[in-house]
Amino acid sequence: MKEKEIAGWGRYPKIKAKIYEIGEREEIPALLKHISQGIPWGLGRSYGDSALAQEIILTKGLKHFLAFDPQTGLLRAEAGVSLREIIQVFLPQGWFPPVVPGTQFVTLGGAVAADIHGKNHHHHGCFSEFVEEILLFIPENGILRVSRQENPELFYATCGGMGLTGLILEVSLRLTRVPSAFIRQTSIFLAGLEEILTAFEEHQQALYTVAWVDCSSTNPLGRGILLIGEHAQEAPLKIRLQKPRAVPFVPPVSLVNSWSIRIFNWLYTKQASRKPRLDLVPLEKFFFPLDKWAHWHRLYGPRGFLQYQFVVPKDQGLYALREIAQQIKKSGLSSSLAVLKLFGPENKNFLSFPMEGYTLALDFPYTEGLFRLLDRLDQIILECGGRFYLAKDARLKASVFEKGYPYLERFRKLRKSLGLDKKIQSLQSRRLAL
Ligand SMILES: Cc1cc2nc3c(=O)[nH]c(=O)nc-3n(C[C@H](O)[C@H](O)[C@H](O)COP(=O)(O)OP(=O)(O)OC[C@H]3O[C@@H](n4cnc5c(N)ncnc54)[C@H](O)[C@@H]3O)c2cc1C
């Protein structure tokens, strides 16, 4: 055990915590006996306080591939294995994770716990749709097999349950066949929110869609680029995954501010043309553009940043996004990154985030007045029947969060009945009374 200062990807909040590392599996029962209030930690890519607690259990020791069936693509691996490691081993054989987030540096445990979504949610749903079975360690109960058939309540609570149902030891995941390591990408420049949302509807049949939207304070959400992707058929399967270059240190002040955001957005949208542009791009570049830089979050300086991600039902999309844009403009604050996606129907998990509609993720440098703005945005989202993503949150109020999640009470009851509510806790679970 060592004690150190630690934070999620947004570098807000920072806390001092006791860090325990899992070595051998046999050590887990004794380790968890030791802990009074702890939470598992994968690769720390959740932005806020989902993986923060007085005591943190690092899962990177759970790093073994256990079995793979080349006929069906079913992979069994320990929970500390990352999506990057899966891609490194299985992409050359024509297999790829069925759902990937905007970074490959997440563990299987973290992907299940947040029930992550990708650019194909409108076709394939969340990560858990491809999970056949989980091996879960619960301090009071030992190791349990959890699937849609065995302990189904626990399966629906664990997928999206942010580590609060126990320690995920193993995951059985169905990989998807891909014809190559490349994506045929079409980029379309769009002016105006209405045009952006119409383009999503028009390209719904495409497997992957995502829009990068300008959210600088001058004209928030006023223009963007829609990226449409399909797996390329006639291209190589083998590529060398790039080694990220590091942002070497934390600058004394944030390099991300309203001026740098304006310049970045101007440069980004300037290169786009109204004529759709076709490119053949490596999977890595299409799915994980930010992974080019390790520790890019350091650019936000010592105070860090907050990512704010919500979803609103489709028929409320235009109204909600217009209201959000107006509030951002009024506040004078800018979001450095704004990523818009279309979600398909929700699943049965108690706390999974996606529901049919539009989701927007915004990155705000931590500044005075930010929480006031976000409180106002919360009210717009609630009015529109939307909800918020736990993996990105560091500040929501319990009364706001719970309005979006009708199965929250079942989740709480299950945790209590398994004796998890005292021992397994994060800062977030305490703040939101999960
Ligand atoms: C650049 C970037 C882009 C992203 N894009 C997306 C996106 O497009 N879609 C999306 O859905 N998410 C996205 N995310 C968020 C990320 O996918 C999730 O936060 C994911 O959970 C991080 O996994 P991790 O292994 O780093 O877990 P951590 O951040 O370490 O932990 C996240 C949660 O998982 C729990 N957990 C981790 N391991 C275990 C385990 N073994 N057992 C039980 N619980 C465990 C933790 O307790 C915590 O609650 C993005 C993050 C970044 C930094």
PDBQT file of the ligand as one rigid body, heavy atoms in Angstrom, charges set to zero:
ROOT
HETATM    1  C1  LIG A 501     -10.312  10.624 -24.250  1.00  0.00    +0.000 C 
HETATM    2  C2  LIG A 501     -11.465   9.852 -23.657  1.00  0.00    +0.000 A 
HETATM    3  C3  LIG A 501     -12.532   9.524 -24.470  1.00  0.00    +0.000 A 
HETATM    4  C4  LIG A 501     -13.611   8.797 -23.954  1.00  0.00    +0.000 A 
HETATM    5  N1  LIG A 501     -14.643   8.485 -24.785  1.00  0.00    +0.000 NA
HETATM    6  C5  LIG A 501     -15.696   7.788 -24.320  1.00  0.00    +0.000 A 
HETATM    7  C6  LIG A 501     -16.748   7.380 -25.188  1.00  0.00    +0.000 A 
HETATM    8  O1  LIG A 501     -16.753   7.698 -26.376  1.00  0.00    +0.000 OA
HETATM    9  N2  LIG A 501     -17.747   6.635 -24.664  1.00  0.00    +0.000 N 
HETATM   10  C7  LIG A 501     -17.769   6.249 -23.355  1.00  0.00    +0.000 A 
HETATM   11  O2  LIG A 501     -18.694   5.559 -22.952  1.00  0.00    +0.000 OA
HETATM   12  N3  LIG A 501     -16.782   6.614 -22.507  1.00  0.00    +0.000 NA
HETATM   13  C8  LIG A 501     -15.752   7.368 -22.959  1.00  0.00    +0.000 A 
HETATM   14  N4  LIG A 501     -14.730   7.711 -22.109  1.00  0.00    +0.000 N 
HETATM   15  C9  LIG A 501     -14.822   7.310 -20.688  1.00  0.00    +0.000 C 
HETATM   16  C10 LIG A 501     -14.200   5.925 -20.425  1.00  0.00    +0.000 C 
HETATM   17  O3  LIG A 501     -14.506   5.030 -21.463  1.00  0.00    +0.000 OA
HETATM   18  C11 LIG A 501     -14.784   5.350 -19.146  1.00  0.00    +0.000 C 
HETATM   19  O4  LIG A 501     -14.652   6.257 -18.093  1.00  0.00    +0.000 OA
HETATM   20  C12 LIG A 501     -14.154   4.021 -18.715  1.00  0.00    +0.000 C 
HETATM   21  O5  LIG A 501     -14.866   3.535 -17.610  1.00  0.00    +0.000 OA
HETATM   22  C13 LIG A 501     -12.696   4.178 -18.310  1.00  0.00    +0.000 C 
HETATM   23  O6  LIG A 501     -12.136   2.913 -18.059  1.00  0.00    +0.000 OA
HETATM   24  P1  LIG A 501     -10.913   2.744 -17.068  1.00  0.00    +0.000 P 
HETATM   25  O7  LIG A 501     -10.398   1.348 -17.215  1.00  0.00    +0.000 OA
HETATM   26  O8  LIG A 501      -9.941   3.833 -17.234  1.00  0.00    +0.000 OA
HETATM   27  O9  LIG A 501     -11.653   2.840 -15.672  1.00  0.00    +0.000 OA
HETATM   28  P2  LIG A 501     -11.472   3.895 -14.450  1.00  0.00    +0.000 P 
HETATM   29  O10 LIG A 501     -11.629   5.261 -14.981  1.00  0.00    +0.000 OA
HETATM   30  O11 LIG A 501     -10.266   3.577 -13.692  1.00  0.00    +0.000 OA
HETATM   31  O12 LIG A 501     -12.783   3.529 -13.619  1.00  0.00    +0.000 OA
HETATM   32  C14 LIG A 501     -14.053   3.810 -14.140  1.00  0.00    +0.000 C 
HETATM   33  C15 LIG A 501     -15.103   3.068 -13.335  1.00  0.00    +0.000 C 
HETATM   34  O13 LIG A 501     -14.949   1.679 -13.530  1.00  0.00    +0.000 OA
HETATM   35  C16 LIG A 501     -14.811   1.011 -12.279  1.00  0.00    +0.000 C 
HETATM   36  N5  LIG A 501     -13.909  -0.124 -12.498  1.00  0.00    +0.000 N 
HETATM   37  C17 LIG A 501     -12.715  -0.140 -13.133  1.00  0.00    +0.000 A 
HETATM   38  N6  LIG A 501     -12.193  -1.397 -13.108  1.00  0.00    +0.000 NA
HETATM   39  C18 LIG A 501     -13.074  -2.171 -12.425  1.00  0.00    +0.000 A 
HETATM   40  C19 LIG A 501     -13.096  -3.541 -12.038  1.00  0.00    +0.000 A 
HETATM   41  N7  LIG A 501     -12.138  -4.394 -12.359  1.00  0.00    +0.000 N 
HETATM   42  N8  LIG A 501     -14.161  -3.965 -11.317  1.00  0.00    +0.000 NA
HETATM   43  C20 LIG A 501     -15.173  -3.146 -10.984  1.00  0.00    +0.000 A 
HETATM   44  N9  LIG A 501     -15.200  -1.852 -11.326  1.00  0.00    +0.000 NA
HETATM   45  C21 LIG A 501     -14.168  -1.368 -12.040  1.00  0.00    +0.000 A 
HETATM   46  C22 LIG A 501     -14.233   2.063 -11.339  1.00  0.00    +0.000 C 
HETATM   47  O14 LIG A 501     -14.545   1.778 -10.004  1.00  0.00    +0.000 OA
HETATM   48  C23 LIG A 501     -14.949   3.321 -11.833  1.00  0.00    +0.000 C 
HETATM   49  O15 LIG A 501     -16.217   3.436 -11.255  1.00  0.00    +0.000 OA
HETATM   50  C24 LIG A 501     -13.625   8.414 -22.575  1.00  0.00    +0.000 A 
HETATM   51  C25 LIG A 501     -12.548   8.762 -21.759  1.00  0.00    +0.000 A 
HETATM   52  C26 LIG A 501     -11.472   9.473 -22.286  1.00  0.00    +0.000 A 
HETATM   53  C27 LIG A 501     -10.323   9.842 -21.396  1.00  0.00    +0.000 C 
ENDROOT
TORSDOF 0
